[in-house]
Amino acid sequence: MVNQRDGLYPLATQQIDIDPDDGVKVNYPKFGAALKKISGLDAQDE
């Protein structure tokens, strides 16, 4: 995980739009290295 200055601050200044209706697979990657990787998130839907 990255520190606040390098990870969270740039994201806060970008004011990234997220929509809860889009779900985790769409919104989670928008936060890049600021969040831990979730195994299986990149898996294709069955």
N, CA, C and O atoms as a CHARMM CRD file, in Angstrom:
* protein
*
  184
    1    1 MET  N      0.85100  -1.17700   0.00000 PROA 1      0.00000
    2    1 MET  CA     0.00000   0.00000   0.00000 PROA 1      0.00000
    3    1 MET  C      0.89300   1.23600   0.00000 PROA 1      0.00000
    4    1 MET  O      1.96600   1.23700   0.60400 PROA 1      0.00000
    5    2 VAL  N      0.45200   2.26100  -0.66600 PROA 2      0.00000
    6    2 VAL  CA     1.22400   3.49400  -0.76000 PROA 2      0.00000
    7    2 VAL  C      0.87300   4.44300   0.37700 PROA 2      0.00000
    8    2 VAL  O     -0.16700   4.29800   1.02000 PROA 2      0.00000
    9    3 ASN  N      1.74700   5.41400   0.62000 PROA 3      0.00000
   10    3 ASN  CA     1.46000   6.36900   1.68700 PROA 3      0.00000
   11    3 ASN  C      0.40300   7.37400   1.23100 PROA 3      0.00000
   12    3 ASN  O      0.07500   7.44600   0.04600 PROA 3      0.00000
   13    4 GLN  N     -0.12000   8.13600   2.16700 PROA 4      0.00000
   14    4 GLN  CA    -1.21100   9.06800   1.88100 PROA 4      0.00000
   15    4 GLN  C     -0.83700  10.12100   0.84900 PROA 4      0.00000
   16    4 GLN  O     -1.63000  10.42700  -0.04100 PROA 4      0.00000
   17    5 ARG  N      0.34100  10.66600   0.95900 PROA 5      0.00000
   18    5 ARG  CA     0.74900  11.74300   0.05600 PROA 5      0.00000
   19    5 ARG  C      0.83800  11.25100  -1.38500 PROA 5      0.00000
   20    5 ARG  O      0.47000  11.97300  -2.31200 PROA 5      0.00000
   21    6 ASP  N      1.32400  10.02800  -1.57500 PROA 6      0.00000
   22    6 ASP  CA     1.50300   9.50600  -2.93100 PROA 6      0.00000
   23    6 ASP  C      0.27400   8.78500  -3.45900 PROA 6      0.00000
   24    6 ASP  O      0.11600   8.65500  -4.67300 PROA 6      0.00000
   25    7 GLY  N     -0.59200   8.31700  -2.58700 PROA 7      0.00000
   26    7 GLY  CA    -1.72700   7.52000  -3.03700 PROA 7      0.00000
   27    7 GLY  C     -3.07100   8.18300  -2.90800 PROA 7      0.00000
   28    7 GLY  O     -3.83400   8.22800  -3.87400 PROA 7      0.00000
   29    8 LEU  N     -3.38100   8.69800  -1.73800 PROA 8      0.00000
   30    8 LEU  CA    -4.70500   9.24800  -1.51200 PROA 8      0.00000
   31    8 LEU  C     -4.85300  10.69100  -1.97500 PROA 8      0.00000
   32    8 LEU  O     -5.88400  11.05800  -2.53900 PROA 8      0.00000
   33    9 TYR  N     -3.86200  11.48900  -1.74800 PROA 9      0.00000
   34    9 TYR  CA    -3.98000  12.90400  -2.10200 PROA 9      0.00000
   35    9 TYR  C     -4.23100  13.12100  -3.59800 PROA 9      0.00000
   36    9 TYR  O     -5.14100  13.86900  -3.95500 PROA 9      0.00000
   37   10 PRO  N     -3.46000  12.49600  -4.46800 PROA 10     0.00000
   38   10 PRO  CA    -3.74200  12.69400  -5.89900 PROA 10     0.00000
   39   10 PRO  C     -5.15000  12.24500  -6.28500 PROA 10     0.00000
   40   10 PRO  O     -5.78900  12.86800  -7.13400 PROA 10     0.00000
   41   11 LEU  N     -5.63300  11.17700  -5.67300 PROA 11     0.00000
   42   11 LEU  CA    -6.99000  10.72100  -5.96000 PROA 11     0.00000
   43   11 LEU  C     -8.02400  11.72800  -5.48200 PROA 11     0.00000
   44   11 LEU  O     -9.02700  11.96000  -6.15800 PROA 11     0.00000
   45   12 ALA  N     -7.78700  12.32400  -4.33100 PROA 12     0.00000
   46   12 ALA  CA    -8.72300  13.30700  -3.78700 PROA 12     0.00000
   47   12 ALA  C     -8.77700  14.55700  -4.66200 PROA 12     0.00000
   48   12 ALA  O     -9.84000  15.15600  -4.82800 PROA 12     0.00000
   49   13 THR  N     -7.66000  14.94000  -5.20800 PROA 13     0.00000
   50   13 THR  CA    -7.64800  16.13300  -6.05600 PROA 13     0.00000
   51   13 THR  C     -8.28400  15.86400  -7.41400 PROA 13     0.00000
   52   13 THR  O     -8.73600  16.79800  -8.07700 PROA 13     0.00000
   53   14 GLN  N     -8.32600  14.60600  -7.83600 PROA 14     0.00000
   54   14 GLN  CA    -8.96000  14.25700  -9.10700 PROA 14     0.00000
   55   14 GLN  C    -10.47500  14.19400  -8.97900 PROA 14     0.00000
   56   14 GLN  O    -11.18600  14.29200  -9.97900 PROA 14     0.00000
   57   15 GLN  N    -10.96900  14.03200  -7.77100 PROA 15     0.00000
   58   15 GLN  CA   -12.40600  13.90700  -7.52200 PROA 15     0.00000
   59   15 GLN  C    -13.03200  12.86000  -8.44400 PROA 15     0.00000
   60   15 GLN  O    -13.92500  13.16100  -9.23600 PROA 15     0.00000
   61   16 ILE  N    -12.55200  11.64700  -8.32400 PROA 16     0.00000
   62   16 ILE  CA   -13.00200  10.53700  -9.15600 PROA 16     0.00000
   63   16 ILE  C    -14.47800  10.25000  -8.90000 PROA 16     0.00000
   64   16 ILE  O    -14.91000  10.13100  -7.75400 PROA 16     0.00000
   65   17 ASP  N    -15.23400  10.14300  -9.97100 PROA 17     0.00000
   66   17 ASP  CA   -16.65300   9.81000  -9.85700 PROA 17     0.00000
   67   17 ASP  C    -16.82500   8.30300  -9.75600 PROA 17     0.00000
   68   17 ASP  O    -16.30500   7.54700 -10.57600 PROA 17     0.00000
   69   18 ILE  N    -17.55700   7.88200  -8.74500 PROA 18     0.00000
   70   18 ILE  CA   -17.91200   6.47900  -8.62600 PROA 18     0.00000
   71   18 ILE  C    -19.42500   6.38800  -8.50800 PROA 18     0.00000
   72   18 ILE  O    -20.07800   7.30900  -8.01700 PROA 18     0.00000
   73   19 ASP  N    -19.96500   5.28700  -8.95300 PROA 19     0.00000
   74   19 ASP  CA   -21.39900   5.04300  -8.88200 PROA 19     0.00000
   75   19 ASP  C    -21.59700   3.69200  -8.20800 PROA 19     0.00000
   76   19 ASP  O    -21.17900   2.67000  -8.75300 PROA 19     0.00000
   77   20 PRO  N    -22.22300   3.66300  -7.04000 PROA 20     0.00000
   78   20 PRO  CA   -22.44000   2.39800  -6.34300 PROA 20     0.00000
   79   20 PRO  C    -23.18600   1.37300  -7.19800 PROA 20     0.00000
   80   20 PRO  O    -23.01200   0.17000  -7.00500 PROA 20     0.00000
   81   21 ASP  N    -23.99500   1.82400  -8.11800 PROA 21     0.00000
   82   21 ASP  CA   -24.72900   0.90200  -8.98200 PROA 21     0.00000
   83   21 ASP  C    -23.81000   0.17800  -9.97000 PROA 21     0.00000
   84   21 ASP  O    -24.17600  -0.87200 -10.49900 PROA 21     0.00000
   85   22 ASP  N    -22.61900   0.73500 -10.22000 PROA 22     0.00000
   86   22 ASP  CA   -21.66700   0.09100 -11.13000 PROA 22     0.00000
   87   22 ASP  C    -21.01000  -1.13200 -10.50600 PROA 22     0.00000
   88   22 ASP  O    -20.57100  -2.02800 -11.22600 PROA 22     0.00000
   89   23 GLY  N    -20.93700  -1.18500  -9.18900 PROA 23     0.00000
   90   23 GLY  CA   -20.35600  -2.32900  -8.50700 PROA 23     0.00000
   91   23 GLY  C    -18.85300  -2.21100  -8.30100 PROA 23     0.00000
   92   23 GLY  O    -18.20500  -1.27300  -8.76500 PROA 23     0.00000
   93   24 VAL  N    -18.33200  -3.18800  -7.59600 PROA 24     0.00000
   94   24 VAL  CA   -16.91900  -3.20300  -7.20700 PROA 24     0.00000
   95   24 VAL  C    -16.00400  -3.36400  -8.41000 PROA 24     0.00000
   96   24 VAL  O    -14.96400  -2.70900  -8.48100 PROA 24     0.00000
   97   25 LYS  N    -16.36500  -4.22000  -9.35500 PROA 25     0.00000
   98   25 LYS  CA   -15.48100  -4.48100 -10.50500 PROA 25     0.00000
   99   25 LYS  C    -15.21700  -3.22600 -11.32800 PROA 25     0.00000
  100   25 LYS  O    -14.16900  -3.12400 -11.96600 PROA 25     0.00000
  101   26 VAL  N    -16.12500  -2.28500 -11.32900 PROA 26     0.00000
  102   26 VAL  CA   -15.94300  -1.04700 -12.09300 PROA 26     0.00000
  103   26 VAL  C    -15.28400   0.03300 -11.24100 PROA 26     0.00000
  104   26 VAL  O    -14.37400   0.71700 -11.70800 PROA 26     0.00000
  105   27 ASN  N    -15.73100   0.19300 -10.00400 PROA 27     0.00000
  106   27 ASN  CA   -15.26300   1.29900  -9.16300 PROA 27     0.00000
  107   27 ASN  C    -13.91000   1.05400  -8.50200 PROA 27     0.00000
  108   27 ASN  O    -13.11000   1.98500  -8.40000 PROA 27     0.00000
  109   28 TYR  N    -13.63500  -0.14000  -8.06000 PROA 28     0.00000
  110   28 TYR  CA   -12.41100  -0.43700  -7.31400 PROA 28     0.00000
  111   28 TYR  C    -11.13800  -0.08700  -8.09300 PROA 28     0.00000
  112   28 TYR  O    -10.23600   0.53000  -7.52600 PROA 28     0.00000
  113   29 PRO  N    -11.03700  -0.46000  -9.36800 PROA 29     0.00000
  114   29 PRO  CA    -9.80800  -0.14300 -10.11900 PROA 29     0.00000
  115   29 PRO  C     -9.54700   1.35700 -10.27500 PROA 29     0.00000
  116   29 PRO  O     -8.41300   1.75000 -10.54900 PROA 29     0.00000
  117   30 LYS  N    -10.53700   2.17800 -10.11300 PROA 30     0.00000
  118   30 LYS  CA   -10.36300   3.62500 -10.24600 PROA 30     0.00000
  119   30 LYS  C     -9.45100   4.19000  -9.16600 PROA 30     0.00000
  120   30 LYS  O     -8.93100   5.29600  -9.31600 PROA 30     0.00000
  121   31 PHE  N     -9.25000   3.44800  -8.07900 PROA 31     0.00000
  122   31 PHE  CA    -8.43300   3.92000  -6.96900 PROA 31     0.00000
  123   31 PHE  C     -6.99200   3.44500  -7.04500 PROA 31     0.00000
  124   31 PHE  O     -6.18800   3.78100  -6.17500 PROA 31     0.00000
  125   32 GLY  N     -6.65500   2.68000  -8.05500 PROA 32     0.00000
  126   32 GLY  CA    -5.28100   2.27700  -8.32500 PROA 32     0.00000
  127   32 GLY  C     -4.53800   1.70100  -7.14000 PROA 32     0.00000
  128   32 GLY  O     -5.05300   0.82800  -6.44200 PROA 32     0.00000
  129   33 ALA  N     -3.32000   2.19100  -6.90900 PROA 33     0.00000
  130   33 ALA  CA    -2.43500   1.65500  -5.87700 PROA 33     0.00000
  131   33 ALA  C     -2.83300   2.07300  -4.46500 PROA 33     0.00000
  132   33 ALA  O     -2.21800   1.62200  -3.49900 PROA 33     0.00000
  133   34 ALA  N     -3.85100   2.92800  -4.32300 PROA 34     0.00000
  134   34 ALA  CA    -4.26900   3.36700  -2.99300 PROA 34     0.00000
  135   34 ALA  C     -4.99100   2.25500  -2.23600 PROA 34     0.00000
  136   34 ALA  O     -5.11300   2.32200  -1.01300 PROA 34     0.00000
  137   35 LEU  N     -5.46600   1.23900  -2.94300 PROA 35     0.00000
  138   35 LEU  CA    -6.17100   0.12700  -2.31500 PROA 35     0.00000
  139   35 LEU  C     -5.43100  -1.17300  -2.56200 PROA 35     0.00000
  140   35 LEU  O     -4.70700  -1.31100  -3.54800 PROA 35     0.00000
  141   36 LYS  N     -5.61700  -2.12200  -1.66400 PROA 36     0.00000
  142   36 LYS  CA    -5.01500  -3.43500  -1.83700 PROA 36     0.00000
  143   36 LYS  C     -5.68800  -4.16700  -2.98800 PROA 36     0.00000
  144   36 LYS  O     -6.87500  -3.98300  -3.25700 PROA 36     0.00000
  145   37 LYS  N     -4.90700  -4.99300  -3.65500 PROA 37     0.00000
  146   37 LYS  CA    -5.43200  -5.79400  -4.75600 PROA 37     0.00000
  147   37 LYS  C     -6.36400  -6.87200  -4.20000 PROA 37     0.00000
  148   37 LYS  O     -6.06800  -7.49200  -3.17900 PROA 37     0.00000
  149   38 ILE  N     -7.46700  -7.08300  -4.86700 PROA 38     0.00000
  150   38 ILE  CA    -8.40200  -8.14000  -4.50300 PROA 38     0.00000
  151   38 ILE  C     -8.22500  -9.27900  -5.49100 PROA 38     0.00000
  152   38 ILE  O     -8.42800  -9.10300  -6.69200 PROA 38     0.00000
  153   39 SER  N     -7.84500 -10.45200  -4.98500 PROA 39     0.00000
  154   39 SER  CA    -7.67700 -11.57900  -5.88600 PROA 39     0.00000
  155   39 SER  C     -9.03300 -11.97400  -6.44600 PROA 39     0.00000
  156   39 SER  O    -10.02800 -11.99500  -5.72000 PROA 39     0.00000
  157   40 GLY  N     -9.07500 -12.28100  -7.71100 PROA 40     0.00000
  158   40 GLY  CA   -10.30300 -12.67900  -8.37700 PROA 40     0.00000
  159   40 GLY  C    -11.09000 -11.52000  -8.95500 PROA 40     0.00000
  160   40 GLY  O    -12.06300 -11.74300  -9.67500 PROA 40     0.00000
  161   41 LEU  N    -10.69900 -10.29100  -8.66200 PROA 41     0.00000
  162   41 LEU  CA   -11.42700  -9.13900  -9.18800 PROA 41     0.00000
  163   41 LEU  C    -11.26900  -9.04200 -10.70300 PROA 41     0.00000
  164   41 LEU  O    -12.17100  -8.57100 -11.39600 PROA 41     0.00000
  165   42 ASP  N    -10.13000  -9.48400 -11.21000 PROA 42     0.00000
  166   42 ASP  CA    -9.88500  -9.43800 -12.64800 PROA 42     0.00000
  167   42 ASP  C    -10.43400 -10.64500 -13.38700 PROA 42     0.00000
  168   42 ASP  O    -10.36300 -10.70100 -14.61500 PROA 42     0.00000
  169   43 ALA  N    -10.98300 -11.61700 -12.65500 PROA 43     0.00000
  170   43 ALA  CA   -11.50900 -12.82300 -13.27600 PROA 43     0.00000
  171   43 ALA  C    -12.70000 -12.49200 -14.17400 PROA 43     0.00000
  172   43 ALA  O    -13.49300 -11.60200 -13.86700 PROA 43     0.00000
  173   44 GLN  N    -12.81100 -13.20200 -15.25900 PROA 44     0.00000
  174   44 GLN  CA   -13.91500 -13.02300 -16.18500 PROA 44     0.00000
  175   44 GLN  C    -15.19300 -13.59300 -15.58000 PROA 44     0.00000
  176   44 GLN  O    -15.15000 -14.59100 -14.86000 PROA 44     0.00000
  177   45 ASP  N    -16.32100 -12.96600 -15.86800 PROA 45     0.00000
  178   45 ASP  CA   -17.62300 -13.47000 -15.40300 PROA 45     0.00000
  179   45 ASP  C    -17.90600 -14.78800 -16.11700 PROA 45     0.00000
  180   45 ASP  O    -17.51000 -14.99700 -17.26400 PROA 45     0.00000
  181   46 GLU  N    -18.59100 -15.65500 -15.41400 PROA 46     0.00000
  182   46 GLU  CA   -18.91500 -16.95700 -16.01700 PROA 46     0.00000
  183   46 GLU  C    -20.15900 -16.86500 -16.84600 PROA 46     0.00000
  184   46 GLU  O    -20.58600 -17.86000 -17.43000 PROA 46     0.00000
